[in-house]
């Protein structure tokens, strides 16, 4: 019984490590800077795709903490390829299926691995509009 329990724990740890590696090292990752209710800066590493001159992020869950923070304060900074720029983050639910498809194409196997824990019906695309 102890060996089975140990095997289950090892499989669970392996799964968590695989998800973490896929999300962090599965392709291009940007760093999103948001502010919490107290004004403290929070950073989140995310995947990004480009569509018609805009950058898009995807929340795997409409209740993601970073998504809630940008809904309260849509002015965000994004680090991409060594450059930081300011944006207005605009949820774009109507584009979520297209952004999901673009993420799947760009991130391939890593996106498939992440999709094991992501419910596409709860995803949310976010358009980054350059701040003026």
C-alpha angles and dihedrals in degrees: 000000000000091000091053091049091048090049091050091049091048091050092049092049090046091052093050091048091049091051091048093049093046093051096045102035103025094100140302113003126190127195117234117204116204134162125238125220091275092051096253116143117246125191128207128185111223143166119251137200131188123231127172095336097316133098118231132201126192129219109208088210127031088226096056113143093235091050091051090050094052091046087059093043114013094186104104140161122226127197112209127165092347095309127105122208136173121241144172105238111218122187109232107191092165090063097045096103091050093046089048089054092048091050090050091052096045099041098032113173093016090056090050091052092048090047088067088074099030124085105211091207088064097046123113128200117216123202117212110216113192110248114242 
